[in-house]
Amino acid sequence: MSPRALGAARLLSGAGLAAALLLPVAAPALAVPAGPPVADGKKGQELPGMPSALDPEADQVACTAASRAQAQKQDWSRQRLDLDRLRGHGTGTGVTVALIDTGVAPGAAGLDGRVTAEGEAADDCVGHGTFLAGLIAGTGGDSPSLAGIAPGAKILALRGTDPRGRADADLVADALRAATEAGAEVIAVTVALPDRDAALTDAVAQARRAGAVVLAAATPDPPSRGGTDEIPSRVYWPAGEPGVLSVADMLPGGVRPDGALPTTGVDLAAPGAGVVSGGPRGDGHYLGAGASVATAYAAGAAAVVRAAHPEDSPETVARRLTATAYPADIPQLDAYAAVTTVLGDAGGRAGAGRAADPVAVRDTSGADRATGRATLFVLLGSAAVLTVLWAAFTLPRARSRGWRPAGAGED
């Protein structure tokens, strides 16, 4: 059986449902908790949700509370990415990943001693950046099965939001410049902005000229108010910049959530619902969802590729991630294949061409039930209404933007 077929056979699907219940916060002194607990399938496991932002309208909010719950098993996303097998070929050792989000707590469980964070970037009140750092480079602490995709990598924490998690173009541009000056080999921008900004465009270009692989969330995480049915499709930034890998979230069955904001030009999809990681306070676990989560996983995969193939240019690293992905309308991240595949002259697997037409990785819910690994349900705590994520469609085929396949020449 080919590595791709074996990976597809191992794909776990389960229910594929991620509910985001965003609770209002009373002013002025009520703390913003992590999301209320939600049961994990028939096992009864309960984990709080990790918010991507705190209520922007409350007079005062407190930081996301520490989770008192511990995950009892590995979640579907780590199985989907085959991380246990991937680590036999690399862990990202020696690579620095700059994470631009809400900051990262340097002493968080599973991250202690491996995070560089200065000033406000070391104060992660929301907790979201720390959650994502765990997915990229966490060791899992007392739960090694919940380690990140590149546990040998280092994290450079940078703030791209205000203290409540609202993204700001100036802050993101400043963070990109700081990551470039620090020599980060991989830069993950896990926030998304609705408008293009000249300073941000320039900062991205500088990072790419310096040799960084830049990845960005294709959309903001699900909105805290209202649905997405009436929101027109649009490109978000810096994901839309030339040469940036635009990453979208997917459910266990390989499709995007209904609650995801519509967009075009996505390069790669990665797990982005029912994902387990830690936070900045305590040693408990949370559930998270959204394109930010998917981007963290893709950035971790880029770190493993850079460590395993130090001779590869940033364009070749990006090519590895996309050309070795599961073929679909949006190619689905296959980190193991990205590290182990020998790229052919056309930029794909040596001796194995890409599918002529997009295909979907099959849904193997039966396999999930047979192994007794029920898919986790995700509950995000924040400040508004219920958004139910149940996937029924995929986005248009990812466009080629800042790089070309091998043999086609460079920009």
N, C-alpha and C positions, 0 to 999 in steps of 0.2 A: 504494500500500500504506500502511496506517495506521502511525503510529509504533509502536503495540503489536505489530502483526503483523510489522513489520520487526524489532523487538527479539526477538520469538519466533523468527523465522527465523534470527537470528544466535546463538541460544542454543546453546552448545556443551555436549556431554554427555560423551563419552568413556566410560571404564570406570566412573567413578563410585565408585571404591573408595578408602577411606582406612583404612590400618592403623595402629593405635596400639600400639607395642611399648614397654612400660615396664620399664626394666631396673633390677634391684635394686642398691642401693649398699652396699658393704661399709663397715663402721665401722673406725676413725674417720676415716681420712685420705683416702679415695678420693674424687676429684672426681666430681661429677655431670656427665657429658658431655651435650652436645646429643645427641638421639637418633641411633642409627646411621644411616648413609646408606641411602637407598632409591632405586632407579632410577626415572627418569621415563619411563615408556613404553618405546618402542623406541629412543629417542634415547640412552639410557644416562646421562642427567644424574642426578647424585646430590646430594641436599640433606639435611642433618640435620633432625631434628624439634625444634620449640621446646616444651619442657615448660610446663605451666600452673602447676606447683608442684614443689618439691623434696621428697625423701623426708622425711616428718614424723617418722619413727621412728629414723632414723640418728643416732648420737651427734654426728657432724659431717658436713657436706657442703660442697663447694666450689661456687662459682657456675657456671652453665651456661657451657660452653666456647665460645670464638669459633668460628664456622663458617669453614672454609677453602674452601667451595664457593660458586660464583657461579651464579645462575640464568641460563640462556642464552636464555630467551624469556619472554614475558608469560604468566601463568597464566590458567586458564579463568575465574577469578572476575572479573578485570578486563575480560575480553572480555564476560562475561555482563552486567556492569554498564555496558558501553559507555562506559568512562571517557574514551577519546580524544574521543568526540563530546560528552560531558558538559562537558569543560573549555572548549569553545567558548562555554558559557553561564554559566560560573562556576567558581571554585576555592575558595570559602569565605573569600576575603580579608576581613580585619577581624573575623572571628568567632573567639572563643576556645572551644575544646572542653575541658572538664574530664574527664580520664580517671582513673577510680578503679579501680586494679588493683594491680600489684606495684611501681609506680614507673616512671619513665622516665629513662634516661641522657641528660642534656641535650646531650652532645656526640656522640651516636650518628650514624652516617652517614645523611645525608638529613634530619636533624633539628637539626643544629647551629645555635644562635642562635634557634631558634623554639620552644623548650620552656622553660617556667617550672617549676622544681622546687626545692623547698627541703627541707633536712633529709633525713630518711629517704627521701622521695619521689624524691630524686636518685640513690639507690643501688638499682639494679634488679639484684639478684643472680640472680633467676630468669630475667630477660630477657623475660618475657611481656608486661609493660606496654610496653616499648620496641617489641616486635614489633607490638603493636596500634597504638601511636602512628604507626608507619610506614604502616599501612593507612589511618589517618584522615588524616594530614597530611604524610606523608613526601614528599620530592621524588624519591626513588629514587636519589639520589646519582649514581653513575656509570651507573646503569641507569634512565633516566627512564621507560621503559615500565613499571617497577614502582613508580611513584609512587603515593601514596595517593589516595583519592577526593576530598579537599579539600586539595591541596598549598599553598593560600594561607592556610589557617587556622593558628591558634596552638594549642599544647597546654599546658594547665595540669595538671601531673602531681600526682596525689594517691595516697597509699598507703591501700588498703582491706584489706590483708593483713599478716600478719607477714612477716619476711624470707624465709621459705620458701614463701610464696604461699598460706598458709591464710587464708581470708576471716574477718573478725571484724566483728560487727555494730556495735560501738562505733567501730571505725576507719572503717567505711563511713559511719556517721552523722556523725562528725567531718569526714570528707572532703566530704560533701554540704554541710555548713554552710560549710566553707572555700570551696567552689566558689561557693556563693550569695553570700558576702561579697565574693568577687573579681569578681562580675558575669559569670560564664561564661554565654554564651547557650545552650550545649548541654552537658549533663552525661551522660556515659556511664558507667554502673556495670556493669563487665564481670565482676563476681563475683556469685554467687547464694547466698543463705542459706536454710536449710531452715525457719526459724521467723520469724514476724513479731516485730518489736521496736518498742516504743512510741517510743523515741528516734529510730529510723530512720524510722518513719512520720511523725513530726513534722518531721524534716529534709527529707524528700521534699516535704511540704506547703509548707514554707518556700521551697524551691527553685522550686516551681511558682508560688507567689504572687509571687516576685521576677521571673518571666518567663522562666525557663529551660525548654527542652525537655529532659525527662528520659527517657533510654532505659536499659533494663537487660536483662541476659542472662536469658532465660526459664528456663534451668537452669544448674547448674554444668557445667563441661566434663566429658567422659567420666570416670567414676571410675577410680581407679588400681588398684582391686582388685575382682575379681568382675564378673559381668555385670549387666545391668539387667532381666533377664526377671522377677525376683521383686520388683522395686521398684515399689510402687504409684504411680499417677499422683498428683501433688500440685502445688500452687502454690509457687513459690519467691519470695524477697523480695530486693530491693524491686520486682521485676518485677510482683508482684501488687498493688502500691499503686495507688489510683485516679489516673488521669492519666499513668501511666508507660507508655511504649511497650515492650511485652514482645517481645523479638526472639529467634527461634530460628534454628538453623543448617540449611542445606539442602545437598544434593549437586547435581552438575551437572544431573541429571534433574529437579530441583525437589522431591525428597522428602527427608525427614529420615533421618539415619543410624539403623540398628538400635541402635547403641550409645548413642544419645542418651537421657538420662533422660526418662521420660514426664511430661508436664505438660498443663495446659489453659490456656485464656485467652490464647493467643499472638496478638499483633497483626500481626506482620510476620516474614517469613523472608528471610534473606540468605545469600550464599555462606559456607560454614563448613567446608570440607574441601579439602585440597590447595592451601592459600593461601600465597603466598610473601611474605615480608617480611624485614627486617633485625633485628639484635639490638643489645644495648648495647656489645658489644665487637667490634672488627674491622669489615670491610666485606663479610663474607660473608652468605649468605642461609639461611633456614630455611623449613620447612613448618609450618603450624599448622592447627588445627581446633577446632571447638566453637562453642557459642552466643556465647562471648566474641568470637570473630572476626567472627561475623555482626553483633553489636552494634556493633563498631568501624566496620564498613562503614555501618551504618544511621546512626550518629552523624556520620560524615563526610558522608553525604547530607543530613542535617539542617543541617549547617554550610553546605553549598552553597545549600540552600533559603533559609536565614536571610540569607545575603549577597545573594542574587538578589532576595529579596522581603522587604526590611527592614520593610515595613509589616505583615507577617503576624504575628498573635498566635501564641504557642506552640501553642494548640489548632489553629490553621489550618495550621501547619507539620506537626503530627502528622497532620492530615486529609489534607494533600497526600501524605505518605508512604504512607498506607494506601489512599486513594481512587484513586491513580494506579498502584498496584501491579498486577502481573500477577494476574488473578483465579485463585484456587485456594483449597483448604480453609484454608490460611494464605496470605494475600496475599504475593506475592514482590516484593521491593524492585525498583523501576524508577526509579533516581535521575534519569535523563534526563527521564522523564515528570514526575516530581515538580517539577522545576525549570521545565520549559517549558509544562506544561499550564495552561490557563486554567480555574480551577475554576468549575463551574456552580452553579446555585442549590442543587442537592442535594449539593454537596461533591465531585462527581466531575468527569470531563472535560466540558467544554462541548460539548454536542451528541452526547455518547457516553455512554450509561448503562452501569452495571456489569452483568455477566452475571447472569442470573436465578438460575442455579445454579453452584456451584463447578466450575471446569474446571481441568485440569492443563496447563501449558505442555508441548508435545510434546517428547519426547526426540529429539534430532537427532545421534545418534552418528555417522551417516553423514557429516554435514557436518563433524564434527570430524576424521574420518579423511581426508576430501577435502582439507582445508586443512593436514593434516599436523601439527596441534597436538594431540598426545596429552595427555590429562588427567593432571595431576600426581598422584602417590600421596603421602599424608602419613604421616609417622612421628614420633610424639611421644615424646621421651625423658623418663622420670620414674622411678618406683620400683615397678613391679609387673608386671602380666601383659598378655597380648595381647588387644586389643579390636578386632574387625573391624567396620568401619562400612560397611554395604551397605544402602541404603535400600529399603524395600518398603511404606511406608505414610506417610500424612500425619496430622497432629493434627487434632482438631475445629476447626471454624470459629472464627476469633478473635472474642473477645467485645468488645463495646463497653463501655468502662469510664469513664474520667475525662473524656471529651468526647463531644459528640453531633454528628451530621452537621449542616451548615449548614441552617437552617430549622427545626431541632428545638428551638432554644433552648440556653442555656448552663446549666451546673450552678449 
